[in-house]
Amino acid sequence: MSTFLGLPTGRGNLTGPPFPEAAREALGNAQLRRNLAKATSTIRAKRAAVVGELPDWAELRAAGAAIKDDVLANLDEYLVRFEEALTARGTHVHWARDADEANRIVTDLVTATGTREVIKVKSMATAEIGLNEALAEAGVHAVETDLAELIVQLGHDRPSHILVPAIHRGRAEIREIFRREMPGVDPDLTADPRALAEAARAHLRRKFLTVDVAVSGANFGIADTGSLVVVESEGNGRMCLTLPRTLISVVGIEKLLPSWRDLEVFLQLLPRSSTGERMNPYTSVWTGPTEGQTSHVVLVDNGRTATLADPGGRAALRCIRCSACLNSCPVYERTGGHAYGSTYPGPIGAVLSPQLTGVARNPTLPFASSLCGVCYDVCPVAIDIPSMLVHLRGRVVESRRATPESTAMRALAWAMSDGRRWRRFARLGRFGRAASRHVPLPGWSTARDLPQPPRQTFRDWWEDR
């Protein structure tokens, strides 16, 4: 099998309005800011408590970074090993260059079953490629089974957080969404969290028992065994993975881990960094289809190889989607996720989205940061997001059309890079001549190269030359 993984093209949910415009609108929403401040401060406190329990947190963090770097350095080998293990266990493997190709593969697989409805596990990859919209165009309705994703879907909204997509919604808003959009819901439904969860449970249970096709993502893929891992808190993922007769998993090519032993590290890092728990309630692992089930895995590039090719930015592919950087970011806390215009908001979105699309399509996101550095401090795989933001800002500036100012500065830099060139340039103006008396520059490596001090007056010295 020959495979070509290309640059990001086509549809997807990685671009939006310029960040300054979107942020200005978000800052005018006081309720949004209150919701975000309360939720992120609560998660931050929980995370700090459980991380503080581990005396070897720094070592775990370093191990996570090293494992992911090994995967990225040898991604071609691990992908082949993963494909071979999947195929040996009865799973059909598909490769997608970009969002359009991934959507076409999944849509064809779904429509071939004759169904007009699918259930979905929460998946950042499917949101990234715009799968729900592509299925809708083919006449297939996708039902989100994660509670927060369901709230967003029923509210005809967009996710605003990696882990808690409906973080910007209050309980009263959710009650109104359920009463308006959820079939068969009690018209006297209250805003009590238990009542809201029970309404969602009754609605989703009917879907679990009647829909024959499911679409999932994966938190991790184990190259040695061909296993896929989904980490979740509600149990809906396990229902999706086991009950339907057809299971389609959409997985970014960077999600791999070499072996089972490596998974041990990440099952300590991820829950603590995401929900502030020592371990997550549900960890589902499947290696090939269950009895009577057909299993497919779609491996998606969509700009990941372009990111991998950039030494200054490839570490963003370590990301395990924990959202710790969002919960700690002062910019995100005030603007929310919608301002970033991408499936990936917050600090990680500010570096990942421009790399997946190319900085020309996302030129404002690298500037959506105060560079305070807290995102690096809390990242469980030690992604140096601040340095990466500076790197991407440089690429944005380089990609922009030349202006008179930038042209002048380039000319000045060219002149100043050589001592002889600069002396000629300095003679063009009085300020330059004065500056040339005192400022040693590259190319002036010996005393002989430096301009000599004036013997009498500046005018006499100049005429003597």
N, C-alpha and C positions, 0 to 999 in steps of 0.2 A: 504494500500500500504506500503510495507517495502522497505526502501531505505538504501543502504550502500554507503557512500561517501568515496572514498579511496585516497591513496597517488598518486602523479603524476607519470604516466607511459606513454609509447608510444610516438607518434610523437608530434610535436608542434614547436613553434619558440621561445623558451626560452633559448637556449644554442648556443654558437658559439665558434670561436677560442679564446684562452686566451686573455684577455684584453691588456696586454703589447704588444703582437704581432700586434693585430689589431690597437691599438692606434699609434704604431710606423709608420704604413703604412699611417694612416690618417694624421699624423702630416706632412707628406711630400707633402700634397696637399694644396698648398697655396690658390687656388681659394675656396676650401671648407672652409678654415678658414676665408676668407674674407666674404663669404656668411653668415656663422654662426654668426660672430661678428656683422655684420650689422643687421641681423634679430633679434637676441636675445637682442641687446641693444635697438632696437626700441620697442619691446614688454615690456621690463623691464620699460622703461620710461612711457609707457602708463599705465601699471599696477600701478606703484607708484602714478601716478596722480589721478586715480580713487579711489584707496584705501585711499589715503590721504583725500578724500572728506568725508569719513565716520568717525564721532567721536566715533562710537561704534564698530570699526573694531575688536578690541581685544575681545570684548564680543561676536561678531558674530563668530569669530574664535574658541573661547572656547565652544560656543554652538554647532558648527559643530562637534568638537571633542567629546563632550559629547554624542551627538545623535549617532554618529557612534560607540562609545564604548558601548552604550546601545544595539545597534543592535548586535554587536559581542558577548556580554555577554549573549544574549538571542536569538542567531541565530536560534536555533532549533524551538523555538516557532514562531518566525517571518516567517520562511520559510513555516511552516505548515499553518499559517494564510494566507500567500500570495498564496499558492497553492489552498486553499479553495476558496479564492476570485476570482482567475483566472478561476477555474473550474465552479463556479457559473455563470460566465458571458460568458461562451461558449468557453473558450480557453483550448486547450489540453496541459497538462503539462508533460514534460519529464525530467528525472534526468540523469545526466552523471557524472560518477566517474572521467574521465580523458579526454584528447584530443581525443583519439581513439574512445571512446564511443560517445562523442559529435559529432564527424565527421560522425560516422556511422548513428546516429539518423537523422541528417540533410540530409545526402545524401539519405537515404531511403525515407524521406519525399519528397524530391525534385524529385527523379526518379519516385516516385509513381504518380506524376502529369503528367508524360510523357514529360516534358519540357527538353530542352537541354541548357537553358540559364536562369540565375537569375540575378536580380539587387540587389545591396547591399548598405545599409547605412554604413557610416564609423563606424567601430567596432573594438575596441582593443581586445575584447574577441575572435572574429573569426580569427583575425591575430595571436593571442596567440596559438590557437589550430591548425593553419594551414589549415583552412577550404577551402580556394581557391584551394590549392593543392589537397586536398581530393576530392573535386568536379571534378577537372580536370581529376583525375584518373578514375572517374565514367562517364566521357564523358560529363560533364556539365561545361559550361563556366560561370564564375562569373564576372559581370561587376561592377566595382567600380564606384559609382556615385558622391562621394566627389571629388572635383576638384584636390586636392593635391594627394589623393589616386589614382585617374585616371592617373595622371602624372607618379606616381611611377609604376603603373601597365603597362602602355604603354611603359615605359622605361625599362621594365624587371629589375626593381630595387627593393630595399627594403626600407621601411619607415625609417627615421632617427630622427623622432620627434613625440611625442605623439599627439600634436595638429596640427602641420604643417608637415606632412610626407615628403613633397618635399622641406623642408627648405634648403637642400644642393644643389638645382638646381637653376640656374640663368634663366632669361627670354629667352636668346638666346638658351640655352639648351632645354627649354620647347618647343620653336618654332620648333626646329629640331625634337624633339620627335613626336610632333603632325603631322608634314609634313611627317614623315616616317611611322607612325603607325596608324594614325586615318583615317578610310575610308572616302573618299569624301571630305577631307579638301582642302581648296584653296591652290594651290601650291605657291601662292604669299603671304601667311600668314606672317604677320610681328610679331615682338616681343613685340608689344604694349599690355599691360595687358588687355585692353578692347577687342582687337581682339582675343587674346588667350581665354578669357572667353567666347566670342561669339561662337568660334569654338567648345568649349567643350559643350556649351548649345545646339547647334544644334545637335551634336552627341548624347548627352544624352536624348534629348527630344524624339528621335525615339525609344530609349530603354524603356523609361517610358510608352510609348503608346502601345508597342507591347509585352512586357515581362510580364508573368502572375504570376511569383513567385518572392518574395522579401525576403531578409535576413537582419535582423537588429540586433543591439545590444541595449543597454539601458544605459543611464547615471544613472538612478534611477528607483527603483521599489517600489511602495507604498503598504506596507503589508496590510493595512486596506481595500483597495479598489481593489487591483489587477491591479492597473494602472501601465503603463510603460511610462517613460519620456525620450525623446531624445532632447538634446540641440544642436543646429547647427547654421550655419551662412549663408547657401546658399539656403535653401529651397528644396534641393534634397531629404533630409530625409522625408519630408512630402509627396513628390510625391511617394516615395517608400512605405510608410506606408499605403497609401490610395488607390492607383490605382490597384495593383496586387490582384488577387483572392486568393492567398495563401501568408500568412505572417508568417515567422519563425523568432523568436527573440532568440538570444543566449545571456544569461545573467549569469555573475558570481554570486555566491550565496551571496557574500558580498555586493551587490549593493542595498540592501533594506534600506528603511526608514520606520519608524513606521506609520506615518500619513501624511496627506496633510499639516498640520501645520509645520511639520519638513521640508517640501520641500521649504517653504518660506526662510529658512535660507540659503539653498544651492543655490537657484537662485539668491542670493546676493553674495555669496562667489565665485561661479564658473566663471561667466563671467568676473568679475574683475581680477581674478587670471589667467585666461587663455588668453583671447584676449585683456584685458585691456579695456573692455566695461562695461558700467553701467548695461546693460542687453543685452542678445543675441538676434539677429534678429528673430530666430525661436525657439519656445519651443513647441514640439509636444507631446501630451499626448493621449494615447489610452487605453481604459478599455474594453477589449474584441474586437472581430472582428467587422468591419463595415458590412453593409448589403451586403449579397452575398459573404462574405469573410470567409475563414477558417484561424484560428489563432492558432499558436503553440508557446510555450515558452520552451526552453531547459535550465535548470538550471545546471550550470557547477561548479564542484569542482576543479579538476585539481591542487591539492596541496593546496587549500585554507584551508582545515581543518587541514592539517599539519602545516600551518603557524599559524592558530588559536591556536594550542596546545602549541606554544612557547611564554611564557609570555614576553620574551625580544624582540620578533619580530612581535607580532600580530598587533601592531598599524599600520603596513604597509597596512593592509586591510582597514584602514580608507580612503585611497587614492581615490580622485574623478577625477583623470586623468586630472588635470588642466595644467600641465607642467610648473608651476611656478618655480619649483626646477631646471628644465633643463635650463630655460632661465637665471638663476642666477648663474649657476655652472661654475667656471673657467675651470674645467676639460672638461665638455661637450662642452663648447664653442670652445675648441681647437681640440677636437677629433671627434666631431659629434656623431650621434647615432649609426652608423654601428659598431663602435669599441666595443660596449657593447654586440653585438651578440644576442640580444634579442628584442622581440617586445617592451619591456619596457626599454628604455635607460635612461641615466642620473642618478642622485642620487636615485630616487625612484626605478629605475631598478636595481641599485646596491644592494638594500636591498630586493626588491620583488622577482626578478628572482631566486636568490639562495634559497629563502625560498620555492618557488613553486616547484623547481626541487630537492631540497636538496643541501647543500653546496658542496658535493662531485662532483656534476656535474657542478657547477659554482664557483670554488674556487678562481678565480681572481677578480671577480666583487666587493666583499666587500673592496678591496684595491684600487678601481678606484675612489679615493677621496682624497682631501687634508685635510678633516675634518675642513674646515674653518667655517662651521656652517650656512652659508647663506641659505642653503636649508631649514633648520628648521625655520629661520626667515620669509621666504616668504610662507611657506606651509599654506594654508587656514584652514587645520584641525589639525595643530600643531603636525605633525609627527616628532619626534625627530630622524631624519635620522642619524646624526653623532653618537649618542649613539648606535643606532642600528647597524651601520657599525662596531663599535668596538666590539659589542656583536658577530656579525657574523664572524669577524676576529678570535675571540677566538674559535668559533666552527670549523673554517677551520683548525686552528692549531691543535686542538684536534683530528680532523678526519684524519690527515696525519699519514703515517707510521712512526714508531719510528726511530730516527737516534741516533748515538752514543752520540751526544751532548744533545739531548732531554732526553735520558736515564740517562745521568750523572746528568742533572739538576733535574730530578724527584728524583733521589737518594739523591741528596743534599737537596732538599726540605723536603724529608722524614726525613732525619737526623736532620735538623734544627728545625723541628716542635716539638721536645721534648728535654728538657734540658739535661736529663741523656744520651739520645742517642747522642746528639751533643758533650758532654764531651768525650764520648768514641771515637767518630769520630775525635775530635780535637787532641787527643793524637797520631794520626797516622802520623802527620807531624809537623815540626817546625812552619810553618805558622799557622796551625790550633791551635797549643798550644799558640802561641802569641795572636792570635785573641780571644781565649777563656778567656784571662785575662781581656778583656775590653768590650766585646759585650754581653749584656744581651739579651736573646732570649726567645720565648714562652716556658713556662714550668719552667722558673726561676722566680718565683713569690716572693721570699723572699731573704733577704740578705744572709741567710744560704746557699742558692742554688748557689750563685755566686762564681766563682773562687776567691781565696784569693790572695791579692797582694804579690809579692815576698818579702821575708824577707832580703835576701842578693843579690845574683845574680840570674839570671834566672836559671842557671844550678843547683845551690844549692836548689832553691825553687822546681824545678822539682824533684830532687833526694829525697827531704824531703817527697814528696807526695807518 
